[in-house]
Structures are given as structure tokens and as C-alpha cells.
Amino acid sequence: MEGLTITRHEEQSKGEYHAHIEGTKAIGRLTWVEREIAGEVVRVAEHTLVPRAIGGRGVAANLVDELVKDARENGFKIVPQCSYVEKKFDQNPAWSDVRA
């Protein structure tokens, strides 16, 4: 998406992806926490939050895409606890390699 910037913010075992669209002040967010499940450290995607001011433009989908890209590049699995993230995983069977 043109004018969209996604940044990562990590603090120990939790973090967020922030999405900013040029010309707006609103920030879309995808939050996650690390958990150990069956001896494997995974990232639990907790919430996807997109303010109405930037809604309907694919911001949430871009946040999930970035999480999946990072999982592949950094070798972690994702637990889609957030209903939106779960829906996107269900719509994208090719992501099964990073689903915990």
C-alpha cells in the first residue's frame, strides 16, 4: 500500500507492529506476546487494532502480512489468538508453515 509504513516495537517477550499512513496521525497496531508451547517459543498474536480514521484500506491485512514475513525470516511460529489474524490464516493456507 502506497504511503504505508510498518515499524516493529519489541520489549523482551512482547511487542507490536505499528502501521502509519502518510498524512494521518492514526496508528494501526498488531500486538503479540511470546509463550512457550510444548517446548517451542511462539508468538501469540493477541490483538489487531485499526482506528476508524485509517480503516478499510487494508492496514490490518498488511500488519498480519508483516508478522508472517518476520516469522519466516526469523524462524518463529504464530498462534493466531486474535480473531482477525485467525481469519487471515484460514484464508491463506500457504501460511501453515508458520502457524503453531
C-alpha positions as CSV (number, residue, x, y, z in Angstrom):
1,M,0.0,0.0,0.0
2,E,1.4,3.4,-1.0
3,G,2.2,5.7,1.9
4,L,2.1,2.9,4.5
5,T,5.0,2.4,6.9
6,I,5.1,-0.5,9.3
7,T,7.5,-0.4,12.2
8,R,8.3,-3.1,14.9
9,H,8.5,-2.4,18.6
10,E,9.8,-5.2,20.9
11,E,10.4,-5.3,24.6
12,Q,11.6,-8.6,26.0
13,S,8.8,-11.1,25.4
14,K,6.2,-8.9,23.9
15,G,5.8,-6.4,21.0
16,E,3.8,-4.6,18.5
17,Y,3.7,-3.8,14.8
18,H,2.6,-0.2,14.1
19,A,1.2,0.9,10.8
20,H,1.2,4.5,9.8
21,I,-0.3,6.0,6.6
22,E,1.4,9.2,5.4
23,G,-0.7,12.3,6.0
24,T,-2.6,10.8,9.1
25,K,-1.9,10.7,12.8
26,A,-3.7,7.4,13.4
27,I,-1.7,4.2,14.1
28,G,-2.9,0.7,13.4
29,R,-1.4,-2.0,15.8
30,L,-0.9,-5.7,16.0
31,T,0.2,-6.9,19.4
32,W,1.9,-10.1,20.3
33,V,3.4,-11.9,23.3
34,E,5.9,-14.8,23.4
35,R,4.9,-18.0,25.0
36,E,6.4,-21.4,25.3
37,I,4.1,-24.2,24.0
38,A,5.4,-27.8,24.0
39,G,9.0,-26.7,24.4
40,E,8.7,-24.2,21.4
41,V,8.7,-20.4,21.8
42,V,5.9,-19.0,19.7
43,R,4.4,-15.5,19.2
44,V,0.8,-15.2,20.2
45,A,-0.9,-12.6,18.0
46,E,-3.3,-11.1,20.6
47,H,-5.0,-8.1,19.0
48,T,-5.2,-6.2,15.7
49,L,-6.5,-2.6,16.2
50,V,-7.1,-0.2,13.4
51,P,-8.6,3.2,14.1
52,R,-11.6,4.1,12.0
53,A,-9.7,7.0,10.5
54,I,-7.5,4.6,8.6
55,G,-9.9,1.6,8.4
56,G,-11.0,0.0,5.2
57,R,-7.6,0.4,3.5
58,G,-6.0,-3.0,4.1
59,V,-4.0,-1.8,7.1
60,A,-4.8,-4.8,9.3
61,A,-4.0,-7.2,6.4
62,N,-0.6,-5.5,5.9
63,L,0.1,-5.9,9.6
64,V,-0.6,-9.6,9.5
65,D,1.5,-10.0,6.3
66,E,4.4,-8.3,8.1
67,L,4.1,-10.7,11.1
68,V,4.1,-13.7,8.7
69,K,7.1,-12.4,6.8
70,D,9.0,-11.9,10.1
71,A,8.1,-15.4,11.2
72,R,9.5,-16.9,8.0
73,E,12.7,-14.8,8.2
74,N,13.3,-15.3,11.9
75,G,12.1,-18.9,12.4
76,F,9.2,-18.5,14.8
77,K,5.6,-19.8,14.8
78,I,2.5,-17.8,15.3
79,V,-0.6,-18.6,17.4
80,P,-3.5,-16.6,15.9
81,Q,-5.4,-15.8,19.1
82,C,-6.8,-12.6,17.5
83,S,-10.0,-13.4,15.5
84,Y,-8.8,-11.3,12.6
85,V,-5.4,-12.9,12.5
86,E,-7.1,-16.4,12.7
87,K,-9.4,-15.4,9.8
88,K,-6.4,-14.4,7.7
89,F,-4.6,-17.6,8.4
90,D,-7.7,-19.6,7.4
91,Q,-7.8,-17.6,4.1
92,N,-4.1,-18.3,3.4
93,P,-3.3,-22.0,3.7
94,A,0.2,-21.2,2.4
95,W,0.9,-19.8,5.8
96,S,0.5,-23.2,7.5
97,D,4.3,-23.4,7.8
98,V,4.4,-20.6,10.4
99,R,1.1,-21.5,12.3
100,A,1.7,-23.1,15.7
